[in-house]
Amino acid sequence: MELRGYIDNVHPKLYADREAIAALLETNYLLLSDGMTELELLRLLAPVVSLLNCGHSSLSLSPESQDRLSGEDRLFPLLMLFADGRAWVTGNGLHPEIPTGSGILSINGLAMEDIVARLFGSLGADGRNLTRKYAMLNGWFRFFYRDFVDASGGFDVVFRSGSAHAALRASLPGATDEAIERANPDHASARRWFHETPYEADFRSGLAILTMRFFQPDGGHSLSDHKAFIDGFFARVVAEGVGTVILDVRDNSGGDPYVTSHLLGYLAAVSRPYFAESAPNFYPGLKRPVPLAADRFGGRLLVLMNGGSFSSTGHLLALLRSQGVGTFVGEESGGSFACSDGSITLSLRHTGLRFRCSTMVWEVAAAGLEPGRGIMPDHPVRQTVEDALSGRDTVLEYAMGLALQP
């Protein structure tokens, strides 16, 4: 009932399936019983929060339970890449007997497509977007599986390796996150961006690659640092006569609109407002036209994106798309022109479960886009498991090929 109150009175429900939420609350209320554990209640309520269809809203365990579970060997010990409901092993440091590239068919008797469906029904994404949920699984599956499916800490796995037709079986013990990370030091963890420089420039003959890993001034990189880096990048573009820029915002989960609007000033075709009039007044000046930079780039722009391109990154992509700027390569972005955020964390009194709840709608001044979907690529490109294991960046290679075309 407490959660229902927050949903009814606090959350803006931009993309929410209101009828489905009301029905599921009624159904799951009847499933409450004395003696339920916090995990059991989480699994009962997370599907309700998922129906908010909000990528900034989620339900998670209490800090005390998170701390307790983090020290226990309960996590699925293999790292995986997810695509189209299938899961491929990309990290096997703890269990080399299961080759990388193997396809996981089931865990503890539950088919992988059913596991994915259950997880998708417990996770949040904006509207009807699915690439955002796949991006979350690619980085955090072991935690979601523990919290929303099975925390027993033992795993009977059925898998298929290579070209073999016969399914193989293995019984794997659970592991801690620390042990998994230590055993797979080269794996591209979804959390690695926390420890990287937020931006990077790579100048080559006739083109430049601008990688923006996140737009949040943090970790020793201030708003001024972000702006100075962007200024310096485009000053060099002009000085060297670079004709093609590749903007890579894959797995960039967003950040500060003052950063994305500053970048927009170098890429936009015309000077228009960043935020729509309906947006909150938290960022003075961004409802006025964003001034175009003196070194505004007018050449060929190729934009790399995926389901991890979310929040303020989705806003930037939407503004570029609405002005017809750039060619988009990769997969549907996780965010677009409108989302709800201004999130607060509310603790449910009787369990300590944490409800991250959006409070307001943020919409940018972009017209003609489909609500509840990300920005669609002009050139759909997806990395295969073979490419991922070999370290090949399929999406960037494709964009480089486009850059060579006249």
N, C-alpha and C positions, 0 to 999 in steps of 0.2 A: 504494500500500500504506500509505503514511503517512496519507492521508486516510481510508482504510478503518479504520485503527486509532483515529483520533479519533472516527469515527462509532460504532464498536463500543464504545469504552471511555469516551467523554466525553459525547457527546450523549444527552439523556434519551429522545429518539425518541417524544415524546408522541403525535404524529399520523402518525408515519413509516409509509410503505409498505415494510416490512422486506424482504419477498420481492422486490419490484420493485427495491429498492436493491441487494440481493445479486446479482440477475440482471444489472442494468446494469453493476455493477462488473466482473463477469466478462466481459461482452460488450465493454465499452470498454477493458478491459485488453489485449485482443487487438488493439486499434486503435493502441496505442502504437508509435511508431517513432522511430528515431534522427533527430535534426535537427528535431524538432517545435518550433515556437515557443511562447512562453508563451500567446499568444492561442489557439493550436490546442489546447493542453492545457486551458485554461480552458473552452473550448467542449465538451470531452470530459467534464469533471468537473462543471460547473455543473448539468447535468441530474440527476446523482446527488444533489447537495445539495438540489435542488428537491424531490426525492422525500422528503426529511425532513419536508416539509409544515410548515415552521416559519418564521414571519415574522421571527424574530429571527436566522435563520441564513442565510449567503450566502457566495458565493465571488467574489473580485475579484482584479484584477491586483496585482502588486507595486507598492509606492510608486514605484520607479524607472520602471516602465513607465507608470504613471499620469502621472507628471510629464512623461515624454517625449511621450506622446500628447496631453497637454493643450495643448502648443504647436504641434501639427500640425493642418492643415485637413482633418480626417477626419470631422467630425460632420455628421449630416443637418441641413440649414440651415433647415428649416421647423418651426414649433411646431404641435402637434396635440392635439386632443381625441379620446379613444378611447371608444367605446361599442359593445357587441355585435360586437366584432371589426372594426369599421370605424374609419377615421381621418379626421378632418376638420381642415383647415388653420385654425388660429387666429392664427398669427403668421407674416407673410410679409415682414418688414422687409428681408431681404436679397434677396427675389425677388418684388416686387410684381406681376410678370407672372402669378403663380399666385394668383388671388383667394382671400381668406379665405372660408371656407365650402366650398371645394372638397373633394371626397372623393378621397383617395389610393387608387388601385386596386392599384398594384404599385410596387415599387422594385427596380431591377436584375433584372427578370424574375420576381421572387418575389411572388405575390399577397399582399395585405395580411393576409388571414385566415391565411395560412401563416406570415407573419412574426410575427403575434400569437401563434400557437400555439407557434412556436419560442421566443419570448421567455417565454411563460408556462411552458414546460418548463425554463427556466433560472432562474426567479425563485422566491422562497419566499413562502408565505403560510400561515396557520394552517389546517390541515386541508384542507377542500374549498372554502375561500373563494376567490372570484374577484374580488370588488370591490376587494380590497386590491391585486391585481396590476394591475387597470385604473388604480387611483390612482397606482401607481408609474409606469406608462407615461405617464400624463398629465403627469408632471413630469420624467421622466428618459429618455424614449424615445431621444433622440439618443445617449446614453451606452450604453444597453443594446443598441441596434442595432449600434453600433461594436464592442462587446465580444463579443456573442453571435451576430452575423449576418455583418457585413461591415465591415471597417476600411479598404477601399480608398480611400475619400475621394472617390469619384465616384458620382453617383446618376442613373440613367435612370428618370424618374418617369412613370407613367401616371396621369392624374387626370381627374375629371369636374367641371366647373364649373357651378354653378347648375342650371338646368333643361335644359341641353344634353344630348342623348342621346349624342353622339359623344365618345369618349374622346380626350383631348389628351395630348401628350407633351412632356417637357422634360428637358434634361440640365443637372443642377445640380452645381456643384463643392462640395466639402466646406468646412466653416468651423470656426473655433475656437469654444469656448463663449463666450469674451469677445465675439467679433464678433456672435454670435447674440443675446446678452443686450443688447448695446449697440444693435442694430438693432430690438429689440422691447421698448422700455422700459416699456410699459404692460401687457405680458403677465403674467398671474398665475402667476409661477414657483413651482414647488413649494418652492423654497428661500427664498422671500420671508419666510416666517414667522420665519426666523432673525433678521431685522432689524426685526421688528415688536414692539410691546408684546404680551406674552403674553395679556393679557385686556382686555376693554372692556365698558362698560355703556352702554346706550341706553334711556333712560326716555321712554315715550310715554304718551298718555292711556290709563290703565287697564292698561297692560302694560309689561314691561321685558324687554330683550334682553340676556342675559348671554353674551358670546362668550369662550370659552376656547380660545385657539389652541394652547397646549401647557401641560402641567402640570409642566414641568421647571424648578426654580429655577436660572436661568442668565441670562447676559447682563445682569447688574445687577439682576435681580429675584430676591430671596431667598425662602426658604420663608416667612419672616415677611411679606414683601411680598404673596405670593399669599394668605396667610390674611387679612391685613388688608384686601385688596381684596374678598375674598369676604364678610368680616364687614360691611364698609361697604355692599356691594351689598344684602344682605338687611336691614340696618338701615333703609336707605332704602325698600326694598319695604314693610316694615311701617309706616314713618312715613307713606308716601303711600297706603297702602291698596291696593297693586297686587294685582290678582286673577289675572293671567296672567303667567307667566314663560316666555320662550323661551330655552332653553339650546342654544347653537350650539357643537357640538364637531366639526364637519366638518373634516377634514384635521388633526385633533389626534392626533398619533402617540403620545401618552402622556407619561410622566414619573414624578414622585415620588408613591407611594401616600399619603404624608402630605398631599399637596395634594388628591388625589381623595377621600380619606376625610374630610377637613375639609369639602369641598363636600357629600359625602353626608350629613353631619350636619344640613344645612339642608334636604335633600330627602327623606330616607328616611321611610317610614311608621312604622317601628318601629326600635328600637335592636337591631342584630344585629352579629355580628363582620364585619370586612372580609375577612380572609383565612380560608380553610379551615384546619383543623388540619393538613392534609398539607403546607401551604406552608412554605417555609424560615422560620427565625426571625430574619430580617434587620430587621424593623420592629417593635420592641417595642411592645406595646399593641394592635396591629391584629388580633390573634386574640381580643381581648375585644370586647364590644359597643361599637360606635361611639356615643358619646353624642349625643343629639339636641340641636341648638342651641336656645337660648332663643328666637331669632327664626326657628324652623323654618317653612318655607313650606308652607302647606296648601292653596294655591289650584290653579289649572290650570297644569300643566307640559307644555310642548311641547318635544320634544328633536329637534334637527336633527343628522343623522349621515350618514356615507358610508363608502366603503372606506378612507379615510384615517384613520378613527377607530379607533385601534389601541392595543395594549398596555394601559397603565393606563386609558386612555380606554375600551377594551373592558370592562375590569373594572368601571368605574363604571356603564356602560350595563347590564351584566349584573345588577349589584346592584339597580339601579332596576327593571329588568324583572322580576326574581324577586319583588320586593315589590309589583308591579302599580302602580308609580308612573310617571306620565307617559304621553304619547302620542308615538310615535316617527314622525318624518317624514324622508323621504329615501330612502336605499338601505341594503341590508345593511351593517352595520358591518364593518370589517376585523378587529376583535378581539371577544372575548367573555369568558366566565368563566374560561377556563384557557388559559395559554400557557406556553411555556418560554423562559427568558431567563437572566439572570446570565451574559451572554455574555462570552466571551473571544476574542481574535483570535490565531489560530495561523498561523504562517508555514510553508508547505511548504518544506523545506530546499533542494530542488534547483531550484526556480523562483522562490521568493518569493511565489507565489500566497497570498493571505490568506483563511483560512477563519474567518469569524465563526461561532462555535459556541456554542449554548446549553448550559448546564450544569445547570439545575434547573427544576422545574415550579412555576409560580405559579398557584394557583387560589383564587378568592374564594368566599365562603360564599353561593353562589347555586344554587338547586335548580331542576330542571325545564327546563334548557336543553340544546340539542342540541350535543354535542361536535363541534368542527371546523367549525362554522358561526358566522357573526356574529349579532348581534341583528337580527331582521327588522323592517322598518318596519310600523307600522299603516297608514300612508299612503305607498305607494311613489311617489316623485316624482324625476324625473331632469331635469337641465338639458339642453336641446337646444343644438346648436351655434349656432343663431340667437340663443338667449337669451344664450349665453356671449359672442358677438361684440357684442351690443348692451349688455352689462353688466347684464342683467336677472338677478336672483337668484330663479329660479323656486321653489326650495325655501322660501326665507324668505317669499316672497309667498304661497305656499300655507299656510304656518303662520299668517301674519297673517290670512288668510281664516278659518282654524279659530278663531282667537282672537276673531273677531267673532261667531261663532255662539253662541247661548245655551247 
